[in-house]
Amino acid sequence: MKTSKIYLFAIPMAIAGSIALSGCGRSTANPTVISYKQIGICKTYDTPTGPQTTKGNEGFAIFKIETIDNTKYNNIFNLDPSRLYVNQSNPEQMAKGVYSWNRRFVNPDPRFAQNLGFSPIVRATVPAGEKIDPKTFIVIPLGIDNPSQGPDENKYNFTLAYDTGTDDRGNIQSVSEGLLFVKGNAPDTKWTVVENCKELPLK
């Protein structure tokens, strides 16, 4: 197995179209594994033009993408960070199907990374049989008033998913197809909402 920390790079838009097919051929037997941790939830971060603040019932959920392991699959995996999301659908929305889901996608604003001192995650190609270690963060603005209507004690416990199948007309073909997300936080981890994102352990 090869491990690398330097495969994250911008890719041409012509290649980006293949991202929608990046899950094709994978299965539960040979998934691409994305390991991550939830870092915390905050309400505001500074930018050169002033603070960026969420709505009253929202927060910025911060996740650290630790590794993307493509060693079990014999083809490349094209990562598009904008397809990462948290599903906050309630039972009624889930029953209607994916078009009615409350999916909260990554915020592409580069100022978060710039002002907190780390490199933003970018599109990347993970070669077949290899593993990369991005060790960087993503930001997802989402509801903190338990929109999914799950157990109240878990309302700040979020899990990532990936849109693997949006076609060129925006039709959703598959969700996390051929991908396995592994969350590295301890099962009993509890989170609270902090005011400034600088209070979070972003390292």
N, C-alpha and C positions, 0 to 999 in steps of 0.2 A: 504494500500500500504506500502511495506517495502522499505526502502532506505538504501543502504550500500555503504561504500567507500573501502571495503577491499576484493572484489571478484576478483581483477585482479591477476591472477597467471598463470604460465606456465602450459600447459596441455600436456599430452603425445601425441606422433605422431599418435597413434592409434585413438585417439579422433579427431585429426585434420582433418581426412578424412570426418568426419561428418559435417564439417563446410560448405561444398558445399551445403548441404541440409538444412542449418539453416533457410532458408527462406520458406521452404515448409509448406503449410497450412496457412501461413499468407495472409492477403489481405489488401486492403485499409481501411477496417473496423476495423482490429485488428493488426496494424503494430507495429513493434519494432521501437521506436523513438530515433534517435541519434541527440542530440543537440550539436552544436559546434559553434565556432567563428573563423573567419580568423583573425590572429594576425598581419601579415604583410609579407613582401617579403624582403629577404636579399641576399647578394652575397657571403659571406664567413663566416666561423666559425673556431675557433682554435681547433687544436687537439695536442696531445703530440708530434706528428711527424711533425707538421707544419700546416699552414692554409689549410682548405678544401674549394676550390673555384669553383664556377659554370663556365660553358661556357659563352662566351660573350653575347649570346642571351637567357640565362637562369637565373633563380633565384631560391632560396629556398623559397617556400611558406610555412608558418608556420600556423598551425591550432591548436586550443585548443579543445579537446574533453571534453565536460562538463558533459553530462549525457547520459546514455543508459537506456531507459525506456522500460522494457519488461512487464509492468503491464497489458497490454491488450491482451497478448497472453498466452495460457495455456501450453506452452512447453519452453524448454530452448532456449537461443540464444547463439551460440558460435561465439565470435568475433575473427577474425584473422586480425590484423591491416594491414598486407601486402596486403589485398584485397581492402583497401581504395584507391581511386584514384580521380584524376581530369580529366575530359574528355575535351581535347583541340582539338577535331576534327573540321575540317572545313566542310562546307556544302557538298562538294563532298565526303569526307570521310564518313560522316554520312549517305549519301544516299547508300553507298556500304554495309553497315552493320557493325556489331560490330568487325569483324575481321580486318577491315580496319581503325578502329577508332584510334585516337591518344590519348591513355590513359596513364596518368602519375601517377605511383603508389608510395606509401610511400617508402622513403629511410630507410632501416632497420639499418643504421649505428648507433650504440649506443653512439658513441663519441659525437654526437650533444647534447644529453641529459646530458651526463657526464660532459662536459665542460661548460654547461650553468646552471648546478645545479638543475636538476629535474629528476625524475624517468621516464624512457621511457615506453611508453604504450606496453603492452604485450598481448598475447592471454588471453582471459577471457571467463568464462561461466557465463551468466546472468540467474539465475533461473526464472522459470515461475512466473509471478505475482510480480516481484521485479524490482528495479531500482538501478543502480550503478552510482557513481560519480567519474569517473577517474581523472578529473581535471589535465590532462597532455596533452602533445603536440605531434604532428606528423609533419614530414618534407617531403615535396614533391618537388623534383626538376622538374621545368617545364619551358615552354617557356614564355618569357616576351615580345615577339615581335608580340603578337596577332595572334598566329597560327590558332585560331578558326575563324578569320576574322569577329568577332562580332563588335559591336559599340566600337570605339576607347576609349571612355570615361569609358568603363567597362572592359578594357583589363586586369586590375589587380584585378578584382572581380571574385573570383573562388568559385565553389561549389563542394562539395564532393559527391561521389557515391561509390557503393560497388559491387564488383563482387560476387554475391551470387550463381553463378552456373557453375563454372569451374569444369569439371569432371577430372578423373584421367589421361586422355589423353590430357588435356589442352583445351578441347572444351567448349566454353562458352554457358551455358544453359540459364542464366537469369542475369539481371542487377538490383540491388537494389530491388529484389523481396521481398515484405512484409516489406520493410523498409521505413521509412519516415525520411528524413534529415531536420532538422530545424536549419537554420543559424541565430545566435543571433545578428549579427551586424545591426546597423541602416541602412535603405535602402539608405541613402545618404552618407554613409561612402566612403571616397576616400583613396586610398593607393598610396604610392610611394615606390620605391626600395631604400633601405638603403644598405650601404656597409657591415657593420659588424652586424651579427645577435644579438650581445649583445645590440645593440641600440633598439631592439624591447621590448615591455612590456611583458616579459615572466613571468607572475605571475598569 
